[in-house]
Amino acid sequence: MFREKQLLLLPGPTPVPPRILRAMSEPMINHRGPEFKALLKETTAGVKRVMQTENSVFILPSSGTGAMEAAVANFISPGDKVLVVTVGVFGDRFAKIAQTFGADVEKLSYPMGQAADAKAVGDRMRQDKEGAIKAVLITHNETSTGVLNDLEAVRREMGEHPALLIVDAVSGLGAAELKTDGWKLDVVIAGAQKAFMLPPGLAFISVSQKAWAAVAQCRSPRFYWDIMSAQKYLEKGQTPYTPAISLFFGLRESLAMMEDEGLERCFTRHRLLRDMVRGGVKALGLKLLAEDASASPAVTAVKTPPGIEANTVRQLARDKYNVILAGGQQSLENKIFRIGHLGWVQPLDMIAALAAVEMALIAAGADVQPGAAVKEAQTVCIERW
Ligand SMILES: *Cc1c(COP(=O)(O)O)cnc(C)c1O
């Protein structure tokens, strides 16, 4: 099949627009020269706008997990008590990284498909009268289940507790509203290969004034991810080590595209795609993993009917229709498939995806009506777009 017409509907990596691919084929430049200095300044300012923050922002050469590690290594010391609020695979990963760095991790876990209960986080923080908890780690958009946490409510519930609020927004930033300053998020991380429409390899991290105070006290070992070193170099218009220059060329285009669309319109588009997919899936009589109230605008997890293996549906969608869907992770393996709808995607991509899902389900032996999902998705689109 036509490789370049493949519909890549993963929650990362996401499709990369030709404009970005072209920009990335530019010749190399000196990363310690004036051109890169200007590029670093422009892209850092652009990421700040997307993060809606005046805080310090750094662009790191890694996938999202590298930024998760940076968010632990710079702010959390061995023995520090931290509360990790987890609603899936990526929340669990944050807990594991904190444990690896010697933190005393307390997990507040929710079953796959559920969102965190902000009130419960607040209750736990109110119990901690002596302020033993140094940081709360939480996922913005949990990619493994398609659940969006209400960070604004979590922050509100934390009240005056001095703990840092550290947020993994790797798949959420740029797809769902996130107000770093408005919601007083101390550290926010994000990644290039999700809503930013770039190939994998860049991550972003913001650092509040309060978080800077923790950096100075932090006893965790770090070298490559040392944020103080990143700050020192940023002041000179450089990064401590050789940056992923081609990805910076791409990032400049990505930010220009996001700016052209406008953040509000971008969030509206992602919500529309979500509701087209959810409406379509429901019309087929299939079950969704997440509830409507906390459904992610970036990715939707669909349960397959009894007796139908999710991986068979995915394989058929890929082999017959050139549509790539994501599978379930860990306990959800072969039980769900996930449709990514973040980044460079538009309503017609969802119509195509749902058409492929219908046909793949039928090929797998499911009793569904062809056209039912497509029709509902069109109805949603006609009403709202
Ligand atoms: C993709 C993702 C990550 C990072 O994964 P990488 O494979 O390291 O890029 C972290 N958190 C969330 C919520 C993600 O979706």
The ligand as an ORCA input file, in Angstrom:
! r2SCAN-3c Opt
* xyz 0 1
  C       4.218      9.752     25.069
  C       4.120     10.058     26.529
  C       5.239     10.122     27.360
  C       6.647      9.926     26.910
  O       6.903      8.809     26.178
  P       8.180      8.787     25.242
  O       8.004      7.500     24.514
  O       9.370      8.805     26.108
  O       8.093     10.006     24.374
  C       5.061     10.482     28.687
  N       3.854     10.740     29.182
  C       2.757     10.702     28.419
  C       1.457     11.041     29.031
  C       2.855     10.352     27.069
  O       1.762     10.314     26.304
*
